[in-house]
Every structure is written in C-alpha cells, then in structure tokens.
Amino acid sequence: MKNKRNNSNRSKSNNFSRLSIFQPNRYRFRKTCPLSSKGAPIVDYKNIKLLKRYVSENGKILPSRITNISQKKQRELSLSIKRARNLALI
C-alpha cells in the first residue's frame, strides 16, 4: 500500500515540474489575426459594419490584446475608425 502512494506522489511532482512557471512556455495560445488571414475583409473607413465590431459601446477603439489583431492591422483599423468618425459615418 505504501508503495502505491509514493508512486502517485511522484507522478504529481512530475506533472508539476512540467507546468512550472519557471520553465519556458512550450505551448502557444495566441490566435491568428482575423484581419490578416486569407479571405479577410478589407479594412476601410467605408466598411462601417466591420468598424463597429472593433469599437466599444462608449465609442472607444478596442485594444489589440482583446481583439487578437496584429499591430499592423490595428494601426490601419484605428486610422479608418478615426476617419469614419470625422466624416460622421460612425
């Protein structure tokens, strides 16, 4: 009986060492950019349906860490949102 307990404790310690915060992360959890993939919609100030998806209820532009958009597309998106606001499309 005693040997079984020791074996189970060893397996738990091995699993813990694999998931330790001090070791480098081997798993990638980031999603791909929805605007950079193949067949993605074009970011344009006239495409209001697309722009409204990336604006909050208060009218603020959502950050890229929430929307998973690449930095290049985030800059294009913010510029087109600002242009649409300026022309009173949004």
C-alpha distances in whole Angstrom, upper triangle without the diagonal:
4,5,5,7,9,10,11,13,15,16,17,19,21,22,23,25,27,28,29,33,34,34,36,36,36,37,40,40,44,46,50,53,54,58,57,56,58,60,60,63,65,65,69,70,72,68,68,65,63,64,63,59,59,61,59,61,63,64,62,61,57,55,54,50,50,52,51,54,55,57,60,60,60,63,65,63,64,68,68,67,69,72,72,72,75,77,75,73,70
4,6,5,7,9,10,11,13,15,16,17,19,21,22,23,25,27,27,31,31,31,35,35,35,36,39,40,43,46,49,52,54,57,57,56,58,60,60,62,65,65,68,70,71,68,68,65,63,63,63,59,58,60,59,60,62,63,61,60,56,54,53,49,49,52,50,53,54,56,59,59,59,62,64,62,63,67,67,66,68,71,71,71,74,76,75,73,70
4,5,5,6,9,10,11,13,15,16,17,19,20,21,23,25,26,29,30,30,33,33,32,34,37,38,42,44,47,50,52,56,55,54,56,58,58,61,63,63,67,68,70,67,66,64,61,62,62,58,57,59,58,60,61,63,60,59,55,53,52,48,48,50,49,52,52,54,57,58,57,60,62,61,62,65,66,65,67,70,70,70,73,75,74,72,69
4,5,5,6,9,10,11,13,14,16,17,19,20,22,23,25,28,29,29,31,31,31,31,35,35,39,41,45,48,49,53,52,51,53,55,55,58,60,60,64,66,67,64,63,61,58,59,59,55,55,57,55,57,59,60,58,56,53,51,49,46,46,48,46,49,50,52,55,55,55,58,60,59,60,63,64,63,65,68,67,67,71,72,71,69,66
4,5,5,6,9,10,11,13,14,16,17,19,20,22,23,26,27,27,30,30,30,31,34,34,38,40,44,47,49,52,52,50,53,55,54,57,59,59,63,64,66,63,62,60,57,58,57,54,53,55,53,55,57,58,56,54,51,49,48,44,44,46,45,48,49,51,54,54,53,56,58,57,58,61,62,61,63,66,66,66,69,70,69,67,64
4,5,5,6,9,10,11,12,14,15,17,19,20,21,24,25,25,28,28,28,30,33,34,38,40,43,46,48,52,51,50,52,55,54,57,59,59,63,64,66,63,62,60,57,58,58,54,53,55,54,56,57,58,56,54,51,49,47,43,44,46,44,48,48,50,53,53,53,56,58,57,57,61,62,61,63,66,66,66,69,70,69,68,65
4,5,5,6,9,10,11,13,14,16,17,19,20,24,24,24,27,27,26,27,31,32,35,38,41,44,46,49,49,47,50,52,52,55,57,57,61,62,64,61,60,58,55,56,56,52,52,54,52,54,56,57,55,53,49,47,46,42,43,44,42,46,46,48,51,51,51,54,56,55,56,59,60,59,61,64,64,64,67,69,68,66,63
4,5,5,6,9,10,11,13,15,16,17,18,22,23,23,25,25,25,26,29,29,33,35,39,42,44,47,47,45,48,50,49,52,55,54,58,60,61,58,58,55,53,53,53,49,49,51,49,51,53,54,52,50,47,45,43,39,40,42,40,43,44,46,49,49,49,52,54,52,53,57,58,56,59,62,61,61,64,66,65,63,60
4,5,5,6,9,10,11,12,15,16,16,20,21,21,24,24,24,25,29,29,33,35,39,42,44,47,46,45,48,50,50,52,54,54,58,59,61,58,57,55,53,53,52,49,48,50,48,50,52,53,51,49,46,43,42,38,39,41,39,43,43,45,48,49,48,51,53,52,52,56,57,56,58,61,60,60,63,65,64,63,59
4,5,5,6,9,10,11,13,15,15,19,19,19,22,22,22,24,27,28,32,34,38,41,43,46,45,44,47,49,49,52,54,53,57,59,61,58,57,55,52,53,53,49,48,50,49,51,53,54,51,49,46,43,42,38,39,41,39,42,42,44,47,48,47,50,52,51,52,55,56,55,58,60,60,60,63,65,64,63,60
4,5,5,6,9,10,11,13,14,18,19,18,21,20,20,21,24,25,29,31,35,38,40,43,42,41,44,46,46,48,51,51,54,56,58,55,54,52,49,50,50,46,45,48,47,49,50,51,49,47,43,41,39,36,36,38,36,39,40,42,45,45,45,48,50,49,50,53,54,53,55,58,58,58,61,63,62,60,57
4,5,5,6,9,10,11,12,16,17,17,19,19,19,20,23,24,28,30,33,37,39,42,41,40,43,45,44,47,49,49,53,54,56,53,52,50,48,48,48,44,43,45,44,46,47,49,46,45,41,39,37,34,34,36,34,38,38,40,43,43,43,46,48,47,47,51,52,51,53,56,56,56,59,60,60,58,55
4,5,5,6,9,10,10,14,15,14,18,18,19,20,23,24,28,31,34,37,39,42,41,41,44,46,45,48,50,49,53,54,57,54,53,51,48,49,48,45,44,46,44,47,48,49,46,45,41,39,37,33,34,36,35,38,38,40,43,43,43,45,48,47,47,51,52,51,53,56,56,56,59,61,60,58,55
4,5,5,6,9,10,14,14,13,16,16,16,18,21,22,26,29,32,35,37,40,39,39,41,44,43,46,48,48,51,53,55,52,52,50,47,48,48,44,43,45,44,47,48,49,46,44,40,38,36,33,34,36,33,36,36,38,41,42,41,44,46,46,46,50,51,50,52,55,55,55,58,60,59,57,55
4,5,5,6,9,12,14,13,15,14,14,15,19,19,23,26,29,32,34,37,37,36,38,41,40,43,45,45,48,50,52,49,49,47,44,44,44,41,40,42,41,43,45,45,43,41,37,35,33,30,30,32,30,33,34,36,39,39,38,41,44,43,43,47,48,47,49,52,52,52,55,57,56,54,51
4,5,5,6,10,11,11,14,14,15,16,19,19,23,26,29,32,34,37,37,36,39,42,41,43,45,44,48,50,52,49,48,46,44,44,44,40,39,41,40,42,43,44,41,40,36,34,32,28,29,32,30,33,33,35,38,38,38,40,43,42,42,46,47,46,48,51,51,51,54,56,55,53,50
4,5,5,9,9,8,11,12,13,15,18,20,23,26,29,32,35,38,37,36,39,42,41,43,45,45,48,50,52,49,49,47,44,44,45,41,40,42,41,44,45,45,42,40,37,34,32,29,30,32,30,33,33,34,37,38,37,40,43,42,43,46,47,46,48,51,51,51,54,56,56,54,51
4,6,9,10,8,10,10,10,11,15,17,20,23,26,29,32,34,33,33,35,38,37,40,42,42,45,47,49,46,46,44,41,42,42,39,37,40,39,42,43,43,40,38,35,32,30,27,28,30,27,30,30,32,35,35,35,38,40,39,40,43,45,44,46,49,49,49,52,54,53,52,49
4,6,9,8,9,9,10,11,14,15,18,21,24,27,30,33,32,31,34,37,36,38,40,40,43,45,47,44,44,42,39,39,39,36,34,36,36,38,40,40,37,35,32,29,27,24,25,27,25,28,28,30,33,33,33,35,38,37,38,41,42,41,43,46,46,46,49,51,51,49,46
4,5,6,9,9,11,13,16,16,19,23,26,29,31,34,33,33,36,39,38,40,42,41,44,46,48,45,45,43,40,40,40,37,35,37,36,39,40,41,37,36,32,29,28,24,26,28,26,29,29,30,33,34,33,36,38,38,38,41,43,42,44,47,47,47,49,52,51,50,47
4,6,8,8,11,13,15,15,18,21,24,27,30,32,31,32,35,38,36,38,39,38,42,43,46,43,43,41,38,38,38,35,33,35,34,36,37,38,34,33,29,26,25,21,23,26,24,26,26,27,31,32,30,33,36,35,35,38,40,39,41,44,44,44,46,49,48,47,44
4,7,9,12,14,16,18,20,24,26,29,32,34,33,33,37,40,38,40,41,40,43,45,48,45,45,44,41,40,41,38,35,37,36,39,40,40,37,35,32,29,27,24,26,28,26,28,28,28,32,33,32,34,37,37,37,40,42,41,42,45,46,46,48,51,50,49,46
4,6,9,12,14,16,19,22,24,27,30,33,31,31,35,38,36,39,40,39,43,44,47,44,45,43,40,40,40,37,35,37,37,40,41,41,37,35,32,29,27,24,26,28,25,28,27,28,31,32,31,34,36,36,37,39,41,41,42,45,46,46,48,51,51,49,46
4,6,9,11,14,16,19,21,24,27,29,28,28,31,34,33,36,37,36,39,41,44,41,42,40,37,37,38,35,32,35,35,38,39,38,35,33,30,26,24,21,24,25,22,24,23,24,27,29,28,30,33,33,34,36,38,38,39,42,43,43,46,48,48,46,44
4,6,8,10,12,16,18,21,24,26,25,25,28,31,30,33,34,33,37,39,41,39,39,37,34,34,35,32,30,32,32,35,36,36,33,31,27,24,22,19,21,22,19,22,21,23,25,26,26,29,31,31,32,34,36,36,37,40,41,41,44,46,45,44,41
4,7,10,12,15,17,21,24,26,24,24,27,30,29,32,33,33,37,39,41,39,39,37,34,35,36,32,31,33,34,37,38,38,35,32,29,26,23,20,22,23,20,22,21,23,26,27,27,30,31,31,33,35,37,37,39,41,41,42,45,46,46,45,42
4,6,9,12,15,18,21,23,22,21,24,27,26,29,31,31,34,37,39,36,36,34,31,32,32,29,28,30,31,34,35,35,32,30,26,24,21,18,20,20,17,20,19,22,24,25,25,28,29,29,30,33,34,34,36,39,39,40,42,44,44,42,39
4,6,9,11,14,17,20,18,18,21,24,23,25,27,27,31,33,35,32,33,31,27,28,29,26,24,27,28,31,32,32,29,26,23,20,17,15,17,17,14,16,16,18,21,21,21,24,26,25,27,30,30,30,33,35,35,36,39,40,40,38,36
4,7,10,13,15,18,18,17,20,23,21,24,26,25,29,31,33,30,30,28,25,26,26,23,21,24,25,28,29,29,26,24,20,18,15,13,14,14,11,14,15,17,20,20,20,23,25,24,25,28,29,28,31,33,33,34,37,38,38,36,33
4,7,9,12,15,14,14,18,20,18,21,22,22,25,27,29,26,27,25,22,22,23,20,18,21,22,25,27,26,24,21,17,15,12,10,11,11,8,10,11,14,16,16,16,19,21,20,21,24,25,25,27,30,30,31,33,35,34,32,30
4,7,9,12,11,11,14,16,15,17,19,19,23,25,27,24,24,22,19,20,21,17,16,20,21,24,26,25,23,20,17,15,12,11,11,10,7,9,10,14,16,15,15,18,19,18,20,23,23,23,26,28,28,29,32,33,33,30,28
4,6,9,8,8,11,13,12,15,16,17,20,23,24,22,23,21,17,19,20,17,16,20,21,25,27,25,23,19,17,15,12,12,12,10,7,8,8,12,13,12,13,17,17,16,19,21,21,22,25,26,26,28,30,31,31,29,27
4,5,5,7,10,12,9,12,13,13,17,19,21,18,19,18,14,15,17,14,13,17,19,22,24,22,20,16,14,13,10,11,11,8,6,5,6,10,10,9,10,13,13,13,15,18,17,18,21,22,22,24,27,27,28,25,24
4,6,6,9,10,7,9,11,11,15,17,19,15,17,15,11,13,15,12,12,15,18,21,23,21,20,16,14,14,11,13,12,9,7,7,9,12,12,10,11,14,14,12,15,18,17,17,20,21,21,23,25,26,26,23,22
4,6,8,9,5,7,8,8,12,14,16,13,15,14,10,12,14,12,11,15,18,21,23,20,19,16,14,14,12,14,14,10,9,7,8,11,10,7,9,12,10,10,13,15,14,15,18,19,18,21,23,23,24,21,20
4,7,9,6,9,9,10,14,17,19,16,18,17,14,15,18,16,15,19,21,25,26,24,22,18,17,16,13,15,16,13,11,8,8,11,9,7,11,13,12,12,15,17,16,18,20,21,21,24,26,26,27,24,23
4,6,6,9,11,13,16,20,20,18,20,18,15,17,20,17,17,21,23,26,28,26,25,21,20,19,16,17,17,14,12,11,11,14,13,11,14,17,15,15,19,20,19,20,24,24,24,26,29,29,29,26,26
4,6,9,11,14,17,20,21,18,21,19,16,19,21,19,19,23,26,29,31,29,27,24,23,22,19,21,21,18,16,14,14,17,16,14,17,19,17,17,21,22,21,22,25,25,25,28,30,30,30,27,27
4,7,9,12,15,19,18,15,18,17,14,17,19,18,18,22,25,27,30,27,27,23,22,23,20,22,22,18,17,15,16,19,17,15,18,20,17,17,21,21,19,21,24,24,23,26,28,28,28,25,25
4,7,9,12,16,16,13,15,14,11,14,16,14,15,18,21,24,26,24,23,20,19,19,17,19,18,15,14,12,13,16,14,11,14,16,14,13,17,18,16,18,21,21,20,23,25,25,25,22,22
4,6,9,12,12,9,12,11,8,11,13,12,13,16,20,22,24,21,21,18,18,19,17,20,19,15,15,13,14,16,15,11,14,15,13,12,15,16,13,15,18,18,17,20,22,21,22,18,18
4,6,10,10,8,11,12,9,11,14,14,14,17,20,23,24,21,21,18,18,19,17,20,20,16,16,13,14,15,13,10,13,13,10,10,13,13,11,13,16,15,15,18,20,19,20,17,17
4,7,9,7,10,11,8,8,12,12,11,14,17,20,21,18,17,14,15,16,15,18,18,15,15,12,13,13,11,8,10,10,7,6,10,10,7,9,12,12,12,15,16,16,17,15,15
4,5,5,8,10,9,8,12,13,13,14,18,20,21,18,17,15,17,18,17,21,21,17,18,15,16,16,14,11,12,12,8,8,10,9,6,8,11,9,9,12,14,13,15,12,13
4,6,7,10,9,8,11,13,12,13,17,18,19,15,16,14,16,18,18,22,21,18,20,17,18,18,16,13,13,13,10,8,10,8,4,6,8,6,5,9,10,9,11,8,10
4,6,9,9,9,11,14,14,15,18,19,20,17,18,16,19,21,21,24,23,20,22,19,21,21,19,16,16,16,13,12,13,12,8,9,11,9,7,11,12,10,11,8,10
4,6,6,6,9,11,12,13,17,18,19,16,17,15,17,19,19,22,21,18,19,17,19,20,18,15,15,16,13,11,13,13,9,10,13,11,9,12,14,13,13,10,10
4,5,5,6,9,10,11,14,15,16,13,15,13,15,18,19,22,20,17,19,17,20,20,19,16,16,16,14,11,13,13,10,9,12,11,8,10,13,12,11,7,7
4,6,5,7,10,11,13,14,16,14,16,14,15,18,18,21,19,16,18,17,20,21,20,16,16,18,16,13,14,16,12,11,15,14,11,13,17,15,14,11,10
4,6,6,7,9,13,15,17,14,15,12,13,15,15,18,16,13,15,13,16,17,17,13,13,15,13,9,12,13,10,10,14,14,12,14,17,16,16,12,11
4,5,6,7,10,12,14,11,11,9,11,13,14,17,15,12,15,13,15,16,16,12,11,13,11,7,9,11,8,6,10,11,9,10,14,14,13,10,8
4,5,5,8,9,11,9,10,9,10,14,15,17,15,13,16,15,18,19,19,15,14,16,14,11,11,14,11,9,12,13,10,11,15,15,13,10,8
4,6,8,10,13,11,11,10,9,12,13,15,12,9,13,12,16,17,18,14,13,15,14,11,12,15,13,11,14,16,14,14,18,18,17,14,12
4,7,10,12,9,9,6,6,9,9,12,10,7,11,10,13,14,15,12,10,12,12,8,9,12,11,9,12,14,13,13,17,18,17,15,12
4,7,8,6,5,5,6,9,11,14,12,10,14,13,16,16,17,15,12,14,14,10,10,13,12,8,11,13,12,11,15,16,14,13,10
4,5,5,5,6,6,10,13,14,11,11,15,15,18,19,20,18,15,17,17,14,13,16,15,12,14,17,15,14,17,19,17,16,12
4,5,7,10,10,14,16,18,15,15,19,19,22,22,24,21,18,20,20,17,16,19,18,14,16,18,16,14,18,19,16,15,12
4,6,9,10,14,17,18,16,16,20,20,23,22,24,22,19,20,20,17,15,18,17,14,14,17,16,13,16,18,15,16,12
4,7,9,12,16,18,16,15,19,18,21,20,21,19,16,17,17,14,12,14,14,10,11,14,12,10,13,15,12,12,9
4,6,9,12,14,13,13,16,16,18,17,19,17,13,14,15,12,10,13,13,10,10,14,13,11,14,16,15,15,11
4,6,9,12,11,10,13,12,14,14,15,13,10,11,12,9,7,10,11,8,9,13,12,11,14,17,16,15,12
4,7,9,7,7,10,10,13,13,15,13,9,12,13,10,9,13,13,11,13,16,16,15,18,20,19,18,15
4,6,6,7,8,8,10,10,13,12,8,11,13,11,10,13,15,13,14,18,18,17,20,22,22,21,18
4,5,5,5,5,7,7,10,9,6,10,12,10,10,14,15,14,16,19,19,19,22,24,24,22,20
4,6,5,7,9,10,13,13,10,13,16,14,14,18,19,18,19,22,23,23,25,27,27,26,23
4,6,8,11,12,15,14,11,15,16,14,14,18,19,17,19,22,22,22,25,26,26,24,21
4,6,9,11,13,11,9,13,14,12,13,16,16,15,18,20,20,20,23,25,24,22,19
4,7,9,12,10,9,13,14,13,14,17,18,17,20,22,22,23,26,27,27,25,22
4,7,8,6,6,10,11,9,11,14,15,15,17,19,19,21,23,24,25,23,21
4,6,5,6,9,10,10,12,14,15,16,18,20,21,22,24,26,26,25,23
4,6,5,6,9,10,10,12,14,15,16,18,20,21,23,24,25,24,23
4,5,5,7,9,10,11,13,14,16,17,19,20,22,23,25,23,22
4,5,5,6,9,10,10,12,14,15,16,18,20,21,22,20,19
4,5,5,6,8,10,10,12,14,15,16,18,20,21,19,18
4,5,5,6,9,10,11,12,14,15,17,19,20,19,18
4,6,5,6,9,10,11,12,14,15,17,18,17,16
4,5,5,6,9,10,10,12,14,15,16,15,13
4,5,5,6,9,10,11,12,14,15,14,13
4,5,5,6,9,10,11,13,14,14,13
4,5,5,6,9,10,11,12,11,11
4,5,5,6,9,10,10,9,8
4,5,5,6,9,10,10,9
4,5,5,6,9,9,9
4,5,5,6,5,6
4,5,5,6,5
4,5,8,9
4,6,8
4,5
4
